[in-house]
Amino acid sequence: MVLSKLGVAVERLSAAPPLWHCTLDAMGWQIVALQAQAKSGRLVALWGSDRRPIDGHLAVHAAFADPEGLYWLTLPLDPAAPDYPDLSALFPVANRLQRAAYDLLGLRAEEAADTRPWLRHGGWPADGFPLRHEVDGRATVAPPPAGDYPFVEVTGDGVHEIPVGPVHAGIIEPGHFRFSVVGERVLRLEERLGYTHKGIGKRFETLAPLEAHRLAGRVSGDSTVAFAWAYSMALETACGCTSPERALWLRALLLERERVANHLGDLGALGNDAAFAFGLAHFSRLREDWLRLAGELFGHRLMMDRVRPGGVACDPDLAALDRLRRQCDAVEGELAILRRIYDEHAGLQDRFLTTGRVTPRLAAQLGLTGLAGRASGQAHDLRTDHRPPPYDRLEPKKMVRRRGDVAARVAVRFDETFESLRLIRALCTGLPVGPVQAEIRIPDDSARGLGWIEGWRGEVLVGLELEAGGRIRACHCHDPSWHNWPLLEHAVIDNIVPDFPLINKSFNLSYSGHDL
């Protein structure tokens, strides 16, 4: 990074994975962004915070990743004019993140092309910003009318619109999808999310730092281990402590089990969306058995609250570890059979191949991440790129495809499931002895910490700021779905409307992780 040439102080937060923080001015903000874009760096997250109780400023933050690690940049802003240089021209993924920062804190990206509200659905007054320090998150405020959202209109002979949502059939969180089509061919899709904005950022401010991992683990329930680990890592870096080695191995064990559970569910649902109910039945059975054993051995089917600051809240004995290994063996055998069935089923492959394609070039340009990114040639995986403990001892393999269609995303899920089964067996076999919990002392002065974890969907990030006295000033949780929802809009172009559920499921993005 160019930080050393700017003359700014750089604070090292963690060695594995490598994490740094620095505070800079508007010019430095632009220079670093330009350098990151020129050297194929990635914008992992952008968010705002109200630091007036700490240093009198509002602030905008950005996290950039490159082969060296992750750099957390903070740009202090004048509360009277909280404007900052726009990043969306360099990193398109910044568009919705910047719009959200305005909706929540009133931070305005200068000269940004798109300033439409993103999270603001009339849930709070037009001149109110719910994450500002003076706002009481418990107060009831009469919201104004939501008003009409200016969707982009597509015109031409035979073009018509199909609005879908925000209320959907079945058990699914709300999101609006506006299709512009000719016949059944999709010309454009535009999304609108944020309907279930939950005020999690304000809720963090009311929690003790040692208890807030429980809230982080509920940001997106299918990624509870990843978010709880990222929050715990953020607090541990802020406090200058580390978890015991056995606890880190158990965290990885839980994380890989979470990855397998979600891949099994998605592989069945993808078969079902292609009219292959056989796949849904068998993968649902495998996933149910997987979750039942987790509930029995860890006390919760999704393993909520098992990861906590300083360690973990579980310590399986040798008999439990043996059961985990044996289940991996059983699932691996059935998974191999099911993969052959999927690969050789002509009707299924006809639906998967070439459907919902995102080229590697477009994926790189727009910042596609996680398993969807790896299916489009974006070879980023924190477990292999920076190998945080215990992955530095496990030699995980990176699973990458380049075709970028539904078939490639299915293939990556199969590949990663097999690899996670191998990793779980290795974790169970090599689990070191020792304690599973370390003491954490909250600092008296203000502090900051960062957590960065490769969840099953992609990179999960938590940025944490503590006030003097140990109170949470701000905690930002970032789900990789922020990056991938815009790519879904591109993936569906030139496909037919009935293929949208299949394409959508092949990404399986989080609404909840987006609507904080």
C-alpha positions, 0 to 999 in steps of 0.5 A: 500500500502507498500509506508509507509514502503519505507520512501517516501513522499506521497501526498494526492490529493483527499479524494473522490475518494481517490487519492495519489501521490509519487515519488520513485526510481527504487527499490521502483517502483518494490517493489510497483508493486510486492506488488500490484500484490500479493494483487490483486491490479490493474494497471490502467494506465502506461505512460511517460512524459518529465519533463525536464522543471520542474526538468530535468528528463524524467519520467515514471508513473503508477497508481495502484488501490486497495481497499484503492484508487488510487496511482499515482507513478512517477519514474524520469529517466535519459534523457541519459539512460531512462530505467525503470523496466518492469512491464509486467511480473506482469501485462500483460496489461503493455505490450502495454502501455510500448511499447507506452511509448517508441514510444512517449518518448523513455522510455525503459522497461528493459528486456521486452519480447515484444519491437515491435512498437505499435503507430509507423507506420512510422509517425515520424522518427525512432530516434524521439520521438514526446512527448519530450519537444523539438519537435514542434508539428506543424512542418511537418516531412518527415516520413520514410517508415513504414516497416513490422510489425512482427506479430506472425506466427501460423504454422501447417497443414491447418492453414491460415491467414485472414488479416482484415483492417486497413481500414474497411467497413462503418464508423469505425476507422482503426485497423488491425486484423490478424486471424490465422484459420483452416477452420472457427475456430480461433486459434489466433487473433493479433491486430495492432492499432494506425493508427490514432495517433492524437498527443493529448499529444502534443496538450495539451501543447498548451492549457490553463488549463481552456480550455483543458477540451474541448480537453479531451472531444474529446479523445473518443466522446462516452465518452465525459462526462467521459473524461471531468469530469476526466480532470476537476477533475485532474485540480481541484486537482492540483489547490486545489479546488472543484466543487459546490455540485449542479455541481457534481450532474449534472455531475453525471446526464450527466454521467449516461445519457451517459452510457444509450445512449451507452448501448442502441446503443450497445444492438441494434447493438448486436441484429443486429449482431445476425441477429435480425434486430428487436432489432436494429430498436427499440433500435436505436429509443430509443437511438435517442429519448434519444440523441434528448432530450439531444440536446434540454436540454443540447445544444449537443446530446452527451453533449460535453463541458457541463462538465468544470473545476470548475463545469458545463455549464448547469443548467436545470430548474424544467421543464427540470428535469421533462422531464428527469424523464418522459423519464426515465419512458418511456424508462424503460417500453420499455426496460423491454419488449425488455429484455424479447424478447431478453431473450426468443428468441431462435435464439438470445440466441443460438448466445449469449450463450458461444460465446466469453467467457472470464473466471473470472480467465483469466479476473483477470490475464489480467486485464479486466475492466469496464462492460466487466470485470464485465461480467467476475466476476471482481467486480470493479466499482468506483461508488460503490467501492469508492463512490465519490460525489454524488454517496455516497448519491445515493447507486448505485448497482454493476452489476456483472455476471460470465459467461463472454460470449456475453450473460453475457455482454448483461445482464450487459448492461441491468442491468446497463441501468435499474440502470442508469435510477433509478440513473437519476431519483434520481439525478433529484429529489434530485438535491441540490440548489446552484451555478454550477460553482466555481472559479479556480485559476491556481497555480504559481508553478508547480503542478499535479492532477489526475482524475479518473471516471467510464465511461460507458466502464470502468475506465477513468483516466487523469494525469495532470502536470502543469509547473510554470506559469500555462502552461500544461507540460503534460496531459495523458488521459487513456481509458479502451480500453487499458486493454480490446483490448488484452482480445478480442484476447483471447475471439475469440479463438476457436470461428468461424470467422463469430462470430467475429463481434458479439464478437467484438461488445459485448466489443465495444472498442474505437479506438480513445481513444487508438490512442492518 
